Amino acid sequence: PDIFQTIDFGVQTTPPSEIFPVQHSFNQTLGPFMNSEFYSGWLTNWGDSTMAHVSTTSFVDYLDKILAYKNASVNIYMYVGGTNFGFMNGANIASTGLSPSVTSYDYDAPITEAGDLTEKFLATRHTISKYSFVPDQPIPPPSPKGDYGVVHISSCTTLFDALLNISEPVNSPKTLSFDSVGLNYGYMLYHTSLERLFNSS
């Protein structure tokens, strides 16, 4: 009861005026209305035919409704796209099974993974300026992009063949957690040998 509860939601058909009262009910009707994660886009999973996309018009129209509702506050997630380096991409569990995210976390954000400003950025800035002062700053040009051409792969290996080169084994009589071996993300491979307890015949 002493922790302020927020709510998160993206563009949808239900208006904020029907969602924010739910959040308020968890806070004894005290404190601000707060959308702690208003989704500017969505993540893209391996196997998706296209990168995830939320139209600029639908995004800023719904943002306008949030800001117009009783001085509500909002945190835009994501405002700047990013990159999932290493094993930090994560995954979701869907009805079809595991859905790992791709390396790019551009998220269709107002500022792209490459740091470029988009039409969604300009439209978002205009919408916010209706409710709060926004300084008139010059818009930087898009960052220069490189072309690496065709990359020929001369050799490869598997993750399992490379294990001893990229990690060190830890021996233990019991199953260890990530915390117990100092890992904060990634994968841990468990391996054991079982004694035969009976004859197959």
Buried (B, 14 or more C-beta within 10 A) or exposed (E): EEEEBBBBBBBEEEEBBEBBEEBBEBBEEEBBBBBBBBBBBBBBBEEEEEBBEBEBEEBBEBBBBBBBBEEBEBEBBBBBBBEBEEEEBEEEEEEEEEBEBBEBBBBBBBBBBEEBBBEBBBBBBEBBEEBEEEEEEEEEEEEEEEEEEEEEEEEEEEEEEEEEEEEEEEEEEEEEEEEEEEEEEEEEEEEEEEEEEEEEE
